[in-house]
């Protein structure tokens, strides 16, 4: 059985055992510290996992969408919730009670295998995120994360490049563990390098491969030099006409 068919089988199993409820943007679907009394399957819409720090600063641990399982770790370990799951858009979630989910795990090896794969993937992603934070300064973390989002889920833009949509600057800051002011400065630097165009909750990488080549140089930083040396097309990076209206 292929991985996609396995996922479809597992989701059908959960749908037969749970009930759906709509949610609105900003709703807290899972609250930190609450009992782990159910598992959620996101049917539509987008959510984020938010960890509240002791110093009052929030960190985003991940963004998730349709087909993603949420809250399974707390249910399997019978532990209180370790973070909030907050809706970023309206959507629908399937709710499966904890005891029902545990019974399904025991009775259906396919579900156990699926959940094990989900946990393995998320542990790997958490490890990669920790490495990113430990190894790079904020400006490089922002550039790398924008590139990662563009390559994994970006939409092709009409004029070329990849566009990441729906994120606020605050969410980017919470994901890379930086202040919103610092992230705003980095975005300005990337725009100055002509590696990024921004709009309302929109981030266009006009040439993702160029940004990737820049990031491959351990000495490169946003806003600190002419990126044309990475492109082979110096004419593309001629100084802009400062008299032209924005």
PEFEN-V51013 format. One record per pair of residues at least 6 apart in sequence whose C-alpha atoms are under 6 Angstrom apart, sorted by the first residue. I is the first residue (numbers start at 1). J is the second residue. Records with the same first field share a line. If there is no record, write none. Layout:
I->J + J
This chain:
10->111
18->95 + 96
19->94 + 95
20->93 + 94
21->92 + 93
22->91 + 92
23->90 + 91 + 92
24->90
25->87 + 88 + 89 + 90
26->86 + 87
27->86 + 87
28->85 + 86
29->85 + 86
30->84 + 85
31->84
32->81 + 82 + 83 + 84
33->80 + 81
34->80 + 81
35->80
36->74 + 75 + 80 + 81
37->98
38->96 + 97 + 98
39->71 + 72 + 95 + 96
40->69 + 70 + 94 + 95
41->68 + 69 + 93 + 94
42->66 + 67 + 68 + 93
43->66 + 67 + 92 + 93
44->66 + 91 + 92
45->65 + 89 + 90 + 91
46->64 + 65 + 88 + 89
47->63 + 64 + 86 + 87 + 88
48->62 + 63 + 85 + 86
49->60 + 61 + 62 + 84 + 85
50->59 + 60 + 61 + 83 + 84
51->58 + 59 + 83
52->58
59->174 + 175
60->174 + 175
74->81
75->98
105->111 + 112
139->186
150->162 + 164
154->162 + 163 + 164
155->162 + 163
156->162
161->205 + 206 + 207
162->204 + 205
163->203 + 204
164->202 + 203
165->201 + 202
166->201
167->201
168->201
170->180
173->179 + 180 + 183
189->222 + 223
190->196 + 222
191->197
195->205
196->204 + 205
197->203 + 204
228->234
